[in-house]
């Protein structure tokens, strides 16, 4: 299990563990880019916990290096085919 509050992780590590942690914890503790925010943090497909009902305003608050314009632009350009992490069912079957 990742220790988000005491360690910083790279994008690949966060992506590989996306179902093992709460997205709100990633948002509050890690430095993420706008693409990661749109594809994973704001994506309802990955929001499994009630605390993970994350809005664009929350992303902008916890990740002040991300501008509102970049977030809007990335959201507009985002396509679900861009997702590169396996779905929850596939991940849960791996040992």
PLY file of the C-alpha trace (Angstrom):
ply
format ascii 1.0
element vertex 95
property float x
property float y
property float z
element edge 94
property int vertex1
property int vertex2
end_header
0.00 0.00 0.00
1.26 3.45 -0.85
1.97 5.92 1.95
0.71 9.04 0.20
1.03 11.30 3.22
4.73 10.57 3.78
6.05 9.86 0.27
5.84 11.32 -3.22
5.18 8.93 -6.09
5.59 9.19 -9.82
2.70 9.09 -12.27
3.23 5.40 -13.19
3.16 4.29 -9.55
0.00 6.29 -8.88
-1.63 4.93 -12.02
-0.76 1.32 -11.15
-2.24 1.77 -7.67
-5.25 3.86 -8.66
-7.74 1.37 -7.14
-5.72 0.85 -3.95
-5.89 4.44 -2.70
-8.46 7.17 -2.36
-8.29 9.75 -5.12
-8.82 12.56 -2.63
-5.62 11.46 -0.88
-3.71 11.59 -4.17
-5.16 15.02 -4.85
-4.22 16.36 -1.40
-0.73 14.88 -1.12
0.83 14.35 -4.56
1.97 16.72 -7.29
-0.05 15.66 -10.34
-0.30 17.03 -13.85
-3.46 18.21 -15.56
-3.72 15.07 -17.70
-3.63 12.83 -14.63
-6.23 15.03 -12.96
-8.65 14.71 -15.88
-8.06 11.04 -16.75
-8.09 9.70 -13.20
-8.95 12.16 -10.43
-12.03 13.65 -12.13
-13.04 10.43 -13.89
-16.14 8.92 -12.22
-14.92 5.46 -13.26
-12.16 5.66 -10.64
-14.14 7.41 -7.90
-14.94 4.39 -5.74
-15.10 6.03 -2.30
-17.67 8.57 -1.13
-14.79 10.96 -0.33
-13.74 10.77 -3.97
-16.62 12.87 -5.29
-14.04 15.35 -6.58
-14.85 18.52 -8.50
-12.78 20.74 -10.77
-12.75 23.37 -8.01
-11.15 20.86 -5.63
-8.46 20.04 -8.20
-7.68 23.74 -8.61
-7.54 24.22 -4.82
-5.25 21.27 -4.02
-3.13 21.54 -7.19
-2.54 25.30 -7.53
-0.01 24.78 -10.35
-2.91 23.63 -12.58
-4.71 26.55 -14.17
-8.44 26.60 -14.76
-7.88 27.14 -18.48
-5.56 24.09 -18.73
-8.09 21.98 -16.86
-10.92 23.09 -19.17
-8.82 22.48 -22.27
-7.63 19.05 -21.14
-11.20 18.07 -20.23
-12.39 19.11 -23.68
-9.63 17.11 -25.39
-10.02 14.02 -23.19
-11.34 10.83 -24.77
-12.17 7.68 -22.77
-10.05 5.72 -25.25
-7.06 7.52 -23.73
-7.46 5.60 -20.47
-4.53 3.29 -19.97
-5.25 1.65 -16.62
-7.14 -1.60 -16.43
-10.66 -1.54 -15.07
-11.38 -2.52 -11.47
-12.52 -6.05 -12.35
-9.30 -6.79 -14.25
-7.14 -5.39 -11.43
-9.03 -7.31 -8.73
-8.39 -10.63 -10.51
-4.61 -10.14 -10.58
-2.53 -11.69 -7.82
0 1
1 2
2 3
3 4
4 5
5 6
6 7
7 8
8 9
9 10
10 11
11 12
12 13
13 14
14 15
15 16
16 17
17 18
18 19
19 20
20 21
21 22
22 23
23 24
24 25
25 26
26 27
27 28
28 29
29 30
30 31
31 32
32 33
33 34
34 35
35 36
36 37
37 38
38 39
39 40
40 41
41 42
42 43
43 44
44 45
45 46
46 47
47 48
48 49
49 50
50 51
51 52
52 53
53 54
54 55
55 56
56 57
57 58
58 59
59 60
60 61
61 62
62 63
63 64
64 65
65 66
66 67
67 68
68 69
69 70
70 71
71 72
72 73
73 74
74 75
75 76
76 77
77 78
78 79
79 80
80 81
81 82
82 83
83 84
84 85
85 86
86 87
87 88
88 89
89 90
90 91
91 92
92 93
93 94
